[in-house]
Amino acid sequence: MRFKCTSKPWNCLISDPTFAILHFKKSSQNPHLTVVWEQRFRRIIGYGVNATMFYFPVTPFLKNPSLTVATAPSFPLKEQDYASWVVGSINGIICLRSSYFTKADEYSWLSLWNPATRLTSRNVAYFRAARYEEPLIYKYAFGYDNLTRTYKAVVFCEDGETRSREVGIYSFHQKSRWRKIKGFPDYPISTTRIGTNDGVYLNGTINWLSVRHARSLYLDFGINVDEMVINSLDLGSETYKQLLLPSGFDEVPDIYPSVGVLKDCLCFSHDCKGTHFVVWVMKEFGVEVSWTQFLSIGYNDLQVDIKNFSPLVPVFVSKDDDVVVIAKLNETQAMLYYRRDNRVERTEIAEPSLSWNLANYSVESLFLP
């Protein structure tokens, strides 16, 4: 971006949308994993969070997992209204969630930010949650509407007492307000942890792991396999469809399963009989018979203790499918599993507030947020 100041022709070239597309195609060959480190601080009213986003280039990271925070490029998010969470990343544009808390309320606002250009979206999605009305659960997701070419934020809210649920949507490229979407068919599987089952973006849709006919997302124990589905929200038509889970998934585990995205494919991961971690990928999105088992590995091989019921999450897969980056909830180190050698390495990064299970796949771009 410094070259924009060199001359007017350079400025015009770099600002040209065609150049931005060519740059994005090139930079897509060198992706990053973004991980947020956070530290809370007191305010006059309530408290806030100081956060730093670290960029780990994928290629050197896979070759040398001993990379440290000190050597990784970083961006202090306090410059972005004290943002403390990365909701998602699409086309090099990162959706940040900022918030502060009082005794009664939680105030949040979502904005778009391009760390390569340091530009922030003009429109901001504000949201107020009444903490004293707990149990309330809010889940935020970030996606892209291919029909209108618009970035959108999605929030799922459930009141645990009235069992009412709402889904709201916000369009960043329009001066809009949160709009309610009716007819959310089923409850997302419950967890109050940030970043778990918040909804993952793929091909113009947001996808949640859900339970059919559940009365509340707190009451998802004792369910059977047939009751579990993936609810998929199309951001263009704002309609839902249900996707069945793999036919090989025949027993509901004690540990929460999860959905994610690996190599532009929807994935589903789960514990199997307390002995193995299994990952499935949907080769063709929306086609349920295309579910294929990608990984089944014993916990002994991964060198993890599963007794504390902390789920594992696949974060990233290398181009040749050999290296799988796996995170464990509430642990500050990630695991690199080398399938060909059946070998495991752990990152040497062990910052107390570095959550690898919230890592995002990202590339640099020149697109406007």
MIDO-659936 format. One line per 4 residues: number of its first residue (from 0); their letters; for each residue x, y, z of C-alpha. Coordinates in nm, 3 decimals. Example, Ala and Ser with C-alpha at 12.3 -4.5 7.8 and 13.67 -1.06 7.14 Angstrom:
<rs>
0) as) 1.230,-0.450,0.780 ~ 1.367,-0.106,0.714;
</rs>
This chain:
<rs>
0) mrfk) 0.000,0.000,0.000 ~ 0.298,0.232,0.044 ~ 0.344,0.230,-0.334 ~ 0.012,0.414,-0.379;
4) ctsk) 0.193,0.726,-0.263 ~ 0.470,0.685,-0.522 ~ 0.280,0.837,-0.814 ~ -0.070,0.886,-0.951;
8) pwnc) -0.035,0.603,-1.207 ~ 0.071,0.361,-0.931 ~ -0.218,0.479,-0.714 ~ -0.465,0.423,-0.999;
12) lisd) -0.322,0.078,-1.071 ~ -0.336,-0.046,-0.712 ~ -0.685,0.101,-0.664 ~ -0.818,-0.065,-0.979;
16) ptfa) -1.067,-0.349,-0.906 ~ -0.913,-0.568,-1.178 ~ -0.572,-0.536,-1.015 ~ -0.729,-0.625,-0.678;
20) ilhf) -0.872,-0.947,-0.827 ~ -0.536,-1.044,-0.980 ~ -0.362,-0.968,-0.651 ~ -0.613,-1.181,-0.460;
24) kkss) -0.561,-1.480,-0.691 ~ -0.187,-1.452,-0.637 ~ -0.204,-1.406,-0.259 ~ -0.444,-1.702,-0.229;
28) qnph) -0.140,-1.921,-0.289 ~ 0.006,-1.794,0.039 ~ -0.271,-1.817,0.302 ~ -0.244,-1.740,0.673;
32) ltvv) -0.392,-1.868,0.994 ~ -0.512,-1.583,1.215 ~ -0.528,-1.636,1.589 ~ -0.638,-1.380,1.849;
36) weqr) -0.470,-1.329,2.184 ~ -0.675,-1.131,2.435 ~ -0.627,-0.959,2.768 ~ -0.911,-0.804,2.970;
40) frri) -0.889,-0.464,3.137 ~ -1.105,-0.250,3.364 ~ -1.298,0.051,3.242 ~ -1.475,0.324,3.433;
44) igyg) -1.797,0.138,3.352 ~ -1.757,-0.236,3.314 ~ -1.455,-0.383,3.140 ~ -1.315,-0.433,2.792;
48) vnat) -1.065,-0.651,2.611 ~ -0.726,-0.574,2.464 ~ -0.665,-0.814,2.177 ~ -0.392,-0.878,1.924;
52) mfyf) -0.439,-1.074,1.603 ~ -0.142,-1.287,1.499 ~ -0.078,-1.395,1.140 ~ 0.090,-1.732,1.090;
56) pvtp) 0.182,-1.792,0.723 ~ 0.070,-2.148,0.649 ~ 0.371,-2.276,0.452 ~ 0.644,-2.193,0.708;
60) flkn) 0.409,-2.285,0.993 ~ 0.357,-2.637,0.861 ~ 0.731,-2.679,0.818 ~ 0.821,-2.530,1.154;
64) pslt) 0.545,-2.543,1.419 ~ 0.792,-2.406,1.674 ~ 0.720,-2.056,1.543 ~ 0.655,-1.820,1.833;
68) vata) 0.428,-1.524,1.889 ~ 0.735,-1.302,1.896 ~ 0.820,-1.392,1.535 ~ 0.466,-1.379,1.393;
72) psfp) 0.324,-1.065,1.226 ~ 0.062,-0.908,1.451 ~ -0.203,-0.637,1.450 ~ -0.319,-0.474,1.779;
76) lkeq) -0.696,-0.468,1.759 ~ -0.730,-0.182,2.008 ~ -0.688,0.041,1.705 ~ -1.010,-0.112,1.573;
80) dyas) -1.238,0.003,1.857 ~ -1.090,-0.254,2.095 ~ -1.211,-0.548,1.889 ~ -1.173,-0.872,2.079;
84) wvvg) -1.304,-1.145,1.847 ~ -1.265,-1.241,1.484 ~ -1.609,-1.351,1.372 ~ -1.487,-1.468,1.031;
88) sing) -1.274,-1.393,0.727 ~ -1.378,-1.382,0.361 ~ -1.176,-1.255,0.063 ~ -0.917,-1.100,0.293;
92) iicl) -1.189,-0.904,0.475 ~ -1.213,-0.976,0.847 ~ -1.529,-0.928,1.051 ~ -1.438,-0.804,1.398;
96) rssy) -1.658,-0.801,1.703 ~ -1.597,-0.533,1.963 ~ -1.776,-0.520,2.295 ~ -1.784,-0.387,2.644;
100) ftka) -1.980,-0.499,2.947 ~ -2.171,-0.341,3.231 ~ -2.353,-0.513,3.515 ~ -2.676,-0.503,3.318;
104) deys) -2.583,-0.518,2.951 ~ -2.334,-0.628,2.690 ~ -2.283,-0.386,2.401 ~ -2.138,-0.528,2.081;
108) wlsl) -2.061,-0.388,1.740 ~ -1.941,-0.567,1.430 ~ -1.725,-0.404,1.166 ~ -1.526,-0.509,0.860;
112) wnpa) -1.152,-0.456,0.841 ~ -0.888,-0.523,0.580 ~ -0.557,-0.566,0.768 ~ -0.358,-0.537,0.444;
116) trlt) -0.495,-0.192,0.357 ~ -0.587,-0.090,0.716 ~ -0.928,0.019,0.589 ~ -1.245,-0.025,0.796;
120) srnv) -1.606,-0.041,0.681 ~ -1.815,0.273,0.710 ~ -2.120,0.082,0.828 ~ -2.113,-0.083,1.170;
124) ayfr) -2.362,-0.338,1.307 ~ -2.452,-0.243,1.665 ~ -2.610,-0.493,1.901 ~ -2.720,-0.474,2.266;
128) aary) -2.769,-0.783,2.479 ~ -2.932,-0.763,2.821 ~ -2.712,-0.974,3.050 ~ -2.960,-0.964,3.339;
132) eepl) -3.212,-1.153,3.127 ~ -2.998,-1.464,3.119 ~ -3.012,-1.736,3.009 ~ -2.963,-1.567,2.671;
136) iyky) -2.730,-1.705,2.408 ~ -2.598,-1.504,2.115 ~ -2.408,-1.655,1.822 ~ -2.248,-1.436,1.555;
140) afgy) -2.149,-1.543,1.203 ~ -2.008,-1.368,0.896 ~ -2.083,-1.444,0.531 ~ -2.104,-1.316,0.176;
144) dnlt) -2.420,-1.289,-0.035 ~ -2.318,-1.390,-0.388 ~ -2.640,-1.253,-0.539 ~ -2.600,-0.895,-0.417;
148) rtyk) -2.222,-0.915,-0.361 ~ -2.273,-0.798,-0.005 ~ -2.100,-0.895,0.318 ~ -2.351,-0.988,0.586;
152) avvf) -2.346,-1.054,0.959 ~ -2.584,-1.306,1.113 ~ -2.680,-1.334,1.479 ~ -2.871,-1.619,1.643;
156) cedg) -3.040,-1.542,1.975 ~ -3.229,-1.769,2.212 ~ -3.404,-1.691,2.537 ~ -3.363,-1.994,2.760;
160) etrs) -3.670,-1.909,2.969 ~ -3.928,-1.839,2.698 ~ -3.755,-2.075,2.451 ~ -3.805,-1.815,2.180;
164) revg) -3.538,-1.788,1.914 ~ -3.458,-1.526,1.653 ~ -3.213,-1.490,1.367 ~ -3.108,-1.142,1.257;
168) iysf) -2.915,-1.035,0.950 ~ -2.722,-0.716,0.873 ~ -2.593,-0.600,0.532 ~ -2.269,-0.405,0.558;
172) hqks) -2.276,-0.241,0.214 ~ -2.613,-0.085,0.280 ~ -2.726,0.158,0.545 ~ -2.939,-0.106,0.710;
176) rwrk) -3.053,-0.223,1.049 ~ -3.070,-0.571,1.186 ~ -3.357,-0.754,1.015 ~ -3.528,-1.060,1.157;
180) ikgf) -3.547,-1.377,0.951 ~ -3.847,-1.595,1.025 ~ -3.875,-1.968,1.030 ~ -3.549,-2.091,1.179;
184) pdyp) -3.634,-2.463,1.174 ~ -3.434,-2.616,1.459 ~ -3.204,-2.531,1.746 ~ -2.828,-2.514,1.700;
188) istt) -2.658,-2.757,1.935 ~ -2.594,-2.572,2.256 ~ -2.271,-2.438,2.387 ~ -2.209,-2.107,2.557;
192) rigt) -1.845,-2.105,2.452 ~ -1.755,-1.838,2.196 ~ -1.657,-1.978,1.861 ~ -1.820,-2.319,1.900;
196) ndgv) -2.111,-2.385,1.664 ~ -2.145,-2.015,1.589 ~ -2.219,-2.097,1.225 ~ -1.967,-2.153,0.946;
200) ylng) -1.969,-1.986,0.605 ~ -1.948,-2.174,0.276 ~ -2.074,-2.100,-0.076 ~ -2.308,-1.818,0.023;
204) tinw) -2.453,-2.003,0.323 ~ -2.420,-2.010,0.702 ~ -2.434,-2.358,0.853 ~ -2.515,-2.472,1.208;
208) lsvr) -2.515,-2.818,1.362 ~ -2.870,-2.851,1.498 ~ -3.120,-3.077,1.672 ~ -3.460,-3.151,1.522;
212) hars) -3.768,-3.083,1.734 ~ -3.564,-2.971,2.036 ~ -3.761,-2.757,2.280 ~ -3.451,-2.559,2.372;
216) lyld) -3.086,-2.558,2.284 ~ -3.020,-2.635,2.652 ~ -3.207,-2.966,2.619 ~ -2.996,-3.145,2.361;
220) fgin) -2.890,-3.437,2.580 ~ -3.040,-3.780,2.525 ~ -3.096,-3.721,2.154 ~ -3.044,-3.981,1.883;
224) vdem) -2.854,-3.965,1.555 ~ -3.166,-3.911,1.342 ~ -3.244,-3.590,1.529 ~ -2.913,-3.425,1.437;
228) vins) -2.893,-3.222,1.114 ~ -2.710,-2.927,0.965 ~ -2.926,-2.618,0.911 ~ -2.804,-2.415,0.615;
232) ldlg) -2.911,-2.051,0.569 ~ -2.882,-1.916,0.214 ~ -2.775,-1.551,0.248 ~ -2.920,-1.460,-0.092;
236) sety) -3.272,-1.600,-0.063 ~ -3.266,-1.591,0.320 ~ -3.422,-1.937,0.328 ~ -3.318,-2.254,0.508;
240) kqll) -3.253,-2.611,0.405 ~ -3.147,-2.914,0.607 ~ -2.850,-3.137,0.535 ~ -2.826,-3.488,0.675;
244) lpsg) -2.510,-3.601,0.851 ~ -2.288,-3.882,0.715 ~ -2.453,-4.225,0.721 ~ -2.141,-4.357,0.896;
248) fdev) -2.218,-4.137,1.197 ~ -2.424,-4.389,1.393 ~ -2.385,-4.293,1.759 ~ -2.421,-3.959,1.938;
252) pdiy) -2.103,-3.900,2.142 ~ -2.080,-3.742,2.485 ~ -1.854,-3.471,2.341 ~ -2.015,-3.211,2.115;
256) psvg) -1.955,-3.275,1.743 ~ -1.881,-2.974,1.523 ~ -1.910,-2.847,1.167 ~ -1.642,-2.650,0.987;
260) vlkd) -1.477,-2.593,0.651 ~ -1.171,-2.771,0.516 ~ -1.036,-2.693,0.168 ~ -1.365,-2.532,0.059;
264) clcf) -1.566,-2.834,0.172 ~ -1.812,-2.856,0.459 ~ -1.672,-3.086,0.726 ~ -1.820,-3.268,1.025;
268) shdc) -1.601,-3.394,1.309 ~ -1.688,-3.604,1.612 ~ -1.565,-3.839,1.880 ~ -1.609,-4.208,1.808;
272) kgth) -1.662,-4.439,2.106 ~ -1.416,-4.243,2.318 ~ -1.120,-4.383,2.125 ~ -1.098,-4.202,1.791;
276) fvvw) -1.137,-3.858,1.637 ~ -1.322,-3.874,1.304 ~ -1.353,-3.608,1.032 ~ -1.591,-3.623,0.734;
280) vmke) -1.597,-3.388,0.433 ~ -1.887,-3.318,0.198 ~ -1.717,-3.331,-0.143 ~ -2.008,-3.159,-0.318;
284) fgve) -2.187,-2.901,-0.107 ~ -2.553,-2.985,-0.051 ~ -2.519,-3.340,-0.185 ~ -2.554,-3.566,0.119;
288) vswt) -2.426,-3.882,-0.053 ~ -2.094,-3.704,-0.113 ~ -1.996,-3.728,0.257 ~ -1.654,-3.899,0.268;
292) qfls) -1.452,-3.999,0.572 ~ -1.133,-3.795,0.560 ~ -0.968,-3.886,0.888 ~ -1.000,-4.138,1.170;
296) igyn) -0.721,-4.126,1.425 ~ -0.687,-4.271,1.773 ~ -0.643,-4.040,2.069 ~ -0.334,-4.239,2.164;
300) dlqv) -0.177,-4.147,1.830 ~ -0.271,-3.783,1.886 ~ -0.128,-3.801,2.238 ~ -0.431,-3.631,2.391;
304) dikn) -0.641,-3.708,2.696 ~ -1.006,-3.696,2.599 ~ -1.142,-3.762,2.948 ~ -1.204,-3.393,3.019;
308) fspl) -1.464,-3.383,2.737 ~ -1.296,-3.098,2.548 ~ -1.376,-3.138,2.179 ~ -1.116,-3.144,1.904;
312) vpvf) -1.157,-2.918,1.601 ~ -0.986,-2.953,1.260 ~ -0.851,-2.610,1.170 ~ -0.662,-2.652,0.844;
316) vskd) -0.545,-2.913,0.592 ~ -0.241,-2.881,0.367 ~ -0.271,-2.890,-0.013 ~ -0.155,-3.250,-0.034;
320) ddvv) -0.390,-3.356,0.250 ~ -0.092,-3.481,0.451 ~ -0.084,-3.228,0.737 ~ -0.392,-3.159,0.948;
324) viak) -0.389,-2.879,1.205 ~ -0.608,-2.980,1.500 ~ -0.704,-2.767,1.800 ~ -0.846,-2.872,2.133;
328) lnet) -1.090,-2.647,2.314 ~ -0.938,-2.464,2.611 ~ -0.582,-2.554,2.510 ~ -0.331,-2.295,2.392;
332) qaml) -0.131,-2.526,2.167 ~ -0.231,-2.669,1.831 ~ -0.145,-3.016,1.703 ~ -0.003,-3.090,1.359;
336) yyrr) -0.085,-3.444,1.252 ~ 0.124,-3.579,0.964 ~ -0.095,-3.850,0.812 ~ 0.171,-4.011,0.596;
340) dnrv) 0.408,-4.066,0.889 ~ 0.138,-4.102,1.157 ~ 0.330,-3.839,1.350 ~ 0.218,-3.554,1.578;
344) erte) 0.390,-3.226,1.660 ~ 0.264,-2.951,1.887 ~ 0.315,-2.581,1.847 ~ 0.555,-2.433,2.097;
348) iaep) 0.330,-2.132,2.135 ~ 0.165,-2.155,2.475 ~ 0.024,-1.812,2.548 ~ -0.253,-1.847,2.811;
352) slsw) -0.516,-1.661,2.605 ~ -0.432,-1.788,2.257 ~ -0.728,-1.992,2.131 ~ -0.636,-2.210,1.836;
356) nlan) -0.989,-2.348,1.810 ~ -1.094,-1.997,1.698 ~ -0.825,-1.976,1.429 ~ -0.938,-1.842,1.090;
360) ysve) -0.809,-1.916,0.742 ~ -0.726,-1.588,0.569 ~ -0.550,-1.438,0.268 ~ -0.434,-1.085,0.195;
364) slfl) -0.637,-0.874,-0.045 ~ -0.687,-0.518,-0.166 ~ -1.066,-0.539,-0.161 ~ -1.262,-0.264,0.011;
368) p) -1.437,-0.367,0.334;
</rs>
